[in-house]
């Protein structure tokens, strides 16, 4: 009887472990796919205009903060998606009276064929650092059957030594959990779920979703 009672005490823990493993498996990469890119983080929704989801992709280092607003969409194309990105505007803070910053970015994808990127867009050596928004119109697109990526690099113009800051942002297509490609879809919560028994944190990138 004592043995039975002891085992029964551990049953809730066994069930909890099963639940944790189940959730982790559900949120991991699609079976048979390569490992996802490490370090990617979620994009931040800013506002929606003309049916396009808009996102903020900032980076901060050494007292500087760069931010760029982009429109990102997944367009169905011949059995996959075209991840289409339009940049809208940028802002570099604080206002230090300088105008030789740089904003470089490249669009990529993570899918059944692995991770890949298009060539870098490199801005002129003339990005204004006055804590105000300035227009920046660049379009890029790439094919993917799973997720889209944007790697952003800010080079902050400093009188003593320029500072670089870079990040990778990851976006869900409808196939990987995103919303309707023809409409605005809200951002998905970070992969960090806490239960009464134990927290579950997915290793690697945090996912964002767009249309």
C-alpha positions, 0 to 999 in steps of 0.5 A, a space after each residue: 500500500 505504501 508503494 502505491 501511495 508513493 507512486 500516486 503522489 508522482 502521477 501529477 508530476 509525470 503528467 506535468 512532464 508529459 504536458 511540457 514535452 508536448 507543448 515544446 514539441 508543438 512549438 519546435 521547428 517543423 519536422 524534417 527542417 533544419 535548425 532555425 536561425 539562433 538569436 532572432 527576436 520578435 518584431 514589434 507591431 507599430 500600426 496598420 495602414 492600407 491593409 498592410 501590417 507595419 512593424 518596428 525593428 529597433 536596436 540600441 547600443 552605447 546610448 544610441 537607438 535606431 528604429 525602422 518601420 517596415 511593412 511586411 506581407 506574405 503573398 501566396 505564390 505557386 505553392 509557397 509565399 513571397 515575403 515582401 518587405 517595404 521600408 517606410 521610415 527610420 529614426 535615430 536617437 538621441 539628437 546629437 546634431 550629426 547626419 552620417 549614420 548608416 542603416 543596412 538591412 537584408 531580407 531572408 527566409 528560414 524554411 525547408 531548404 534552410 536559412 538564406 538571405 538576399 544581398 545587403 541594402 546599404 544606405 548612404 553615409 547620410 542617415 540623420 541622427 535627430 530623434 525624428 522620423 525620416 522617410 526611407 523607401 526600399 522594397 525587397 522580397 524573397 520566396 519562403 515556405 515557412 518564415 521570413 527574416 530581416 537582419 538590420 544593422 545600424 551604424 551610429 555616427 559618433 564624434 569619437 568612435 562609431 557604434 554598430 548594433 544589429 539584430 535579426 527579426 523573424 516573421 511567421 507565414 500562414 504556414 508556420 502559424 501566422 494569420 491570413 496573408 490578405 489581412 492584418 494579423 496580431 503579433 503572436 506572444 513570445 514562446 514562454 509559457 508558465 504552468 503551475 508546475 514548471 516554466 516552458 521556454 523554447 530554445 532559440 528564436 522568439 517568433 513574430 507573426 505577420 499577415 
